[in-house]
Amino acid sequence: MRKPLIPLLSVIALLSVAGCGPADFYANTQPVSRGLWPTDRFYRFEVRVEDTINPFNIHLQVRNDGRYEYSNLWLFIRTNSPTGAVLRDTVECLLANEEGKWLGRGSGGRYNIEIPYRYMVRFPNSGTYTFEIQQGMRTQELEYITDIGLRIRKAN
């Protein structure tokens, strides 16, 4: 007796969908001009949010040149909600381990890393949220950070 093909196809389809990661709700990366980031320079990301029910995970993306002289990067993040409420955060991004090995993936002397920022965030209001990211290192002009980005995904 032959077994029906439909259940087997359903299992294959389910496994292929389950193997995919969550789709990005928002992803944007901006280049740091000439790889020099002054302390007064903000990078802005405007995110239009309609979904106030489902939770989201927010990640920061950093690309650095291998000549970056620190193992970490301090960031100041200001989030402005559509209602005018403001949230301020300070985040330490570890870019290298204690031995000085870069933690991100790299090629050609550049390294990319995605740093978890906030998990299971529910946006309380629909509208445009603005994320402003500023470097918080103790140098007036930070060298060799080449890109900064923001990625938001629906949480599973």
N, C-alpha and C positions, 0 to 999 in steps of 0.2 A: 504494500500500500504506500502510495506517495504522500508525503506531507505537504500541506499547502505552502506555497511560496510567500504569501502575504505576510504571515507572522515573522518570517525571517527578514523580509525587507523592512518591516517596521522596526525590528531590533537594530538593524544596520543604520537606519535613518536616525533613530534615537541616539545611538552611540556617536554618530558623526556630529550631531548637534551638541551633545554633552561635551565633546572634546574641544569645542570652540570656547575661547574665553569670552568674557562679557564685552559687548560692543562699546566703543567709546561714545559717550554722550557729547563730550566736548574735548578737543585736543588742539592745542596751539603752542607753537614754540617761536620765540623771537630771538634774533641774533643780538648779541651784545656788541655794540659798535666798536670795531677795531680790537675786540677782546679786552677793552678797558672799561670798568664799571665804576663810575664815581658814586660816592655815597648819596648824592642828591638825585640820582637817576632812578625812577620807578619804571617797572615794566607792567603795563595794564593788560588785563584779560577781561573782556566783557562777555558774560555768559547769560543767554536768555533761557530762563527756566519757566516751564509751564507745569511740570509734574511736582506737586507738593505732597504726594502720597508715598512714592517709592524712595528708598534710601539710595545714596550714592557714595562712592569712595573717591576721594580726591588725592591726587599725587602731584608732586613737583618733579619737574624734569630739569636736570642740569647736565650741560656738556662742558667739559673743561679740557684744556690743552695739557699735555703731560708735563709741561714746565710750570704748572700751578704750584706754588711753593707751600701750600698748607694741605693738611689732611682733611680739613672740614671747611664748611661754609655756613656762616650764620646769615639767616634771612629774616627780615621783618615783613610780615604779610598783613595787609589791611584789606578786609572784606567789607564792601559797602552793599547793603541790601536795598531792594526797591523802596522800602519804607524810610530809608535814611539811617537805619541803625548801622553802626560800625563795630566790627570785631577786629581787634589787633592781636597778632600772634608773633612770637619769636620762635624760630625753628632752627635747630642745628642739623645740617646735612653732612653726614660722614661720607667722604669721598674716597678715603684710603684707609687701609688697616694699619695696625701698629708698626708693621714692617715697611710701610710706605707703598704697598701694592695697591693700585687703583681698584676700587670695588665695582665700578661699572664695566660695561662692555666697551671695548675700544678697537680702533684700527687707525693707522696713520698718525699715531700720537695724540688722538682725540678720544675722550672717554665719555660715555653716556651713562647716566644713572637715573633711575626713577625712585623717588623717595616718598614713602607713604606720609601723607599730611593729615588727613582726617578720614575716618571710616564711619559708615552708616549714617551719613548726614542726610537729614530731611530738610529741604528748603521750605521754610514756613510760609513764604509768599511767592506767588508767581510774579515774573518781571525780570529785569536785568540786574544781575549781581556783578559787581566789579571787584576783581582781585588785583591788588597792587603789590608788587614784590620789589623790595629794596634790599641791597646787600647790607649786612650788619657787621662787617669785619672792621678791624681797627686800622684801616688804611683808607686814605682819601680816594685813591683810585686803584681798584682791585684789578690785577692783571690775570689773564689767561682763563677767565670764565668766558666761554664763547657763545653760549646759548642758555636761555632760561625758558621753561615752559610749564604749562598746566594741563593736566589730563584728568577728566572726570568720567567715571564709568558707573553705570547702574550696578548696585550691589546685588549679589546673588541671594 
